[in-house]
Amino acid sequence: MIYEWAVIGAGPAGIAAVGKLLDQGISSAEILWIDLAFKVGDFGARWANVPSNTKVDLFNRFLQTVKSFEYLSAEKNFPLYHAEKNKTCYLSLMVEPLQWVTNKLKEKVQTIEDQAETLTLNNRSWRIQLKKSECRAKNVILATGADPKNLAISTVPIIPLQDAMDAGRIKQHIQNSETIAVFGSSHSAILALRNLVENGAKRILNFYRSPLLYAIYLEDAILFDDTGLKGPTAEWAHDFIDGKLPASLERIYSTEENVEHYLPQCDKVVYAIGFERRQLPVVEGVGHLNYIEECGIIAPGLFGFGIAYPEAKENFIGRKEYRVGLWKFMDYLQRVLPIWLKYPA
Ligand SMILES: Cc1cc2nc3c(=O)[nH]c(=O)nc-3n(C[C@H](O)[C@H](O)[C@H](O)COP(=O)(O)OP(=O)(O)OC[C@H]3O[C@@H](n4cnc5c(N)ncnc54)[C@H](O)[C@@H]3O)c2cc1C
């Protein structure tokens, strides 16, 4: 059988894609959904204990805007229901509703729990080679997520970013007399710095490249909505990075000379310098999987979506930003799905 659509990945982006295809009237028998675990992706596995930079209201909009999610019929009394709409929250609050929606969608579409390894276009459909089997689809959405980037510049042991951003898990990495390096100055870096400071790390060196950037709330828009610091993370940065630097924290401009001088003094390092898309599945004949950043097209019938293939959009002062976040994924999908539906293999 050749499916009309295959969605690879069941993180928030894959969930949105399957839901929107159903809403668009694609028959559930024509949709194949592939993931290794169907446990809300990295959002569920790695980032649940991270404070969001999104307000609760936008999470609710994500859940309510797709009819096939049937979210309003959920009988469960999720804590997200009771969270203040205009406040940020821990991402964990969103994991449970997303798992509920995943289970609901799994009852509707065809699913395979496996890893997609290779995609090959032939006879106007995509052959998807999985670890344990293979299948075909006319259209494929890659919603396969991204891993934190590392710099291969030293042998200093790395603290995984998901541990550095988790106020509970960071403790196991902090030993009395150690010096810990943190590369970066965006949302993730600030969260890591805060966790290290508040959990008593003795000496922290923050390698940064640019001044902190804060979201600016105007009457009808947010400037630097995608790149600026927001919520409690912005408040902490104002008070302790641009304000009174904690005694344990040193900021170091990240030149080659400075890194060469200071990094060998460190016992551990956290890289909070962005994300890179996962390498699987390999798409034969499409090199590095470049995509059109304004609409997600990789090749005929092959589309990239989610944190691995974020929309690039100019903000209202003409600066290009990559849009990552659940509501941004949904808003983008609403605009690009009509294009994707007209561009099969
Ligand atoms: C620190 C941090 C804070 C964030 N804060 C917010 C926030 O406040 N608000 C917000 O809206 N967003 C936030 N995000 C952004 C975003 O929502 C998450 O990164 C989200 O997890 C991205 O969703 P995704 O579906 O693109 O990828 P993922 O969640 O990574 O899901 C990808 C899925 O694809 C599967 N997969 C990968 N490769 C294969 C393969 N070859 N075969 C089969 N399956 C495969 C994986 O197993 C996984 O299940 C944050 C992100 C980070 C990192």
The ligand as an ORCA input file, in Angstrom:
! r2SCAN-3c Opt
* xyz 0 1
  C      15.161     24.444     26.346
  C      13.978     24.568     25.492
  C      12.902     25.331     25.896
  C      11.783     25.434     25.103
  N      10.737     26.178     25.520
  C       9.625     26.234     24.791
  C       8.504     26.987     25.220
  O       8.516     27.635     26.235
  N       7.407     26.996     24.448
  C       7.347     26.313     23.289
  O       6.307     26.340     22.642
  N       8.396     25.626     22.839
  C       9.538     25.582     23.567
  N      10.607     24.874     23.110
  C      10.697     24.472     21.711
  C      10.031     23.244     21.188
  O       8.699     23.209     21.552
  C      10.669     21.921     21.512
  O      12.027     21.928     21.158
  C       9.974     20.751     20.808
  O      10.424     19.587     21.443
  C      10.250     20.636     19.330
  O       9.310     19.748     18.785
  P       9.597     18.813     17.532
  O       8.367     18.018     17.370
  O      10.093     19.629     16.408
  O      10.828     17.869     17.968
  P      10.982     16.770     19.122
  O      10.197     17.111     20.316
  O      12.440     16.560     19.289
  O      10.350     15.443     18.487
  C      10.975     14.726     17.449
  C      10.489     13.291     17.446
  O      10.949     12.643     16.273
  C      11.398     11.343     16.609
  N      12.385     10.920     15.615
  C      13.561     11.537     15.329
  N      14.202     10.904     14.338
  C      13.417      9.857     14.003
  C      13.553      8.806     13.037
  N      14.591      8.737     12.220
  N      12.573      7.880     12.952
  C      11.482      7.953     13.782
  N      11.300      8.928     14.703
  C      12.263      9.850     14.812
  C      12.005     11.516     17.991
  O      12.099     10.272     18.649
  C      11.001     12.459     18.634
  O       9.942     11.730     19.200
  C      11.747     24.759     23.878
  C      12.830     24.013     23.451
  C      13.949     23.897     24.262
  C      15.097     23.081     23.776
*
